[in-house]
Amino acid sequence: MMQPDFAESMQKIEKVACRAYTRVEMKFLRTFPAVVYSEPFLKPLQALFSCGTENVEWAKAEIIMKDIVKSHLFLIWSNSAQT
């Protein structure tokens, strides 16, 4: 179970961390777009890349990436709180 002070701290930094990691991941994705097919956690983005990288709706990709990052951060913090 997550300690209340830990949970509160994570909520405070969630927006900043999510924004920072999303930017990094989006830059990586634009540089190496083939990674959507080799990394299981990026599977939600595959449909956007099905018609080639030149047709990707990057604004939608960023929204999906933000959700992916947010869920991964939550898992990391949840596991950290339990140890």
C-alpha positions as CSV (number, residue, x, y, z in Angstrom):
1,M,0.0,0.0,0.0
2,M,1.2,3.4,-0.9
3,Q,2.1,5.7,2.0
4,P,0.0,8.9,2.0
5,D,3.0,11.3,1.9
6,F,4.5,9.3,-0.9
7,A,1.3,9.4,-2.9
8,E,0.9,13.1,-2.3
9,S,4.5,13.8,-3.5
10,M,4.0,11.7,-6.6
11,Q,0.8,13.6,-7.5
12,K,2.7,16.9,-7.2
13,I,5.4,15.9,-9.6
14,E,3.3,13.8,-11.9
15,K,2.5,16.6,-14.4
16,V,6.0,17.8,-14.6
17,A,7.5,14.3,-15.0
18,C,4.8,13.2,-17.5
19,R,5.4,16.3,-19.6
20,A,9.2,15.8,-19.5
21,Y,9.2,12.1,-20.3
22,T,6.5,12.6,-23.1
23,R,8.8,15.1,-24.8
24,V,11.7,12.8,-24.7
25,E,9.7,9.8,-25.9
26,M,8.2,11.8,-28.7
27,K,11.6,13.0,-29.9
28,F,12.8,9.4,-29.8
29,L,9.7,8.3,-31.7
30,R,10.1,10.9,-34.5
31,T,13.8,9.9,-34.8
32,F,13.2,6.1,-34.7
33,P,9.6,5.5,-35.8
34,A,10.1,1.8,-36.4
35,V,10.3,1.3,-32.7
36,V,6.5,1.3,-32.5
37,Y,6.6,-2.2,-34.0
38,S,9.4,-3.6,-31.8
39,E,8.4,-2.2,-28.4
40,P,5.3,-3.8,-26.8
41,F,4.5,-0.7,-24.7
42,L,4.2,1.4,-27.9
43,K,1.6,-0.9,-29.4
44,P,-1.2,1.7,-28.9
45,L,0.6,3.9,-31.4
46,Q,0.9,1.4,-34.2
47,A,-2.4,2.3,-35.9
48,L,-1.2,5.9,-36.4
49,F,1.9,4.6,-38.2
50,S,0.1,2.2,-40.5
51,C,0.1,4.6,-43.4
52,G,3.7,5.7,-43.1
53,T,5.5,8.2,-40.9
54,E,4.7,11.0,-43.2
55,N,1.0,10.5,-42.5
56,V,1.2,10.2,-38.7
57,E,-1.0,12.6,-36.8
58,W,1.6,13.7,-34.3
59,A,-0.8,15.5,-32.0
60,K,-2.8,12.3,-31.5
61,A,0.5,10.4,-31.1
62,E,1.5,12.8,-28.3
63,I,-1.8,12.3,-26.5
64,I,-1.4,8.5,-26.6
65,M,2.2,8.7,-25.6
66,K,1.3,10.9,-22.6
67,D,-1.1,8.1,-21.5
68,I,1.6,5.5,-22.0
69,V,4.1,7.5,-20.0
70,K,1.6,8.3,-17.2
71,S,0.7,4.6,-16.8
72,H,4.4,3.6,-16.7
73,L,5.2,6.3,-14.1
74,F,2.3,5.1,-12.0
75,L,3.6,1.5,-12.1
76,I,7.1,2.6,-11.2
77,W,5.9,4.7,-8.3
78,S,3.5,2.1,-7.1
79,N,6.2,-0.5,-7.0
80,S,8.5,2.0,-5.2
81,A,6.0,2.7,-2.6
82,Q,5.6,-1.0,-1.8
83,T,9.3,-1.7,-1.2
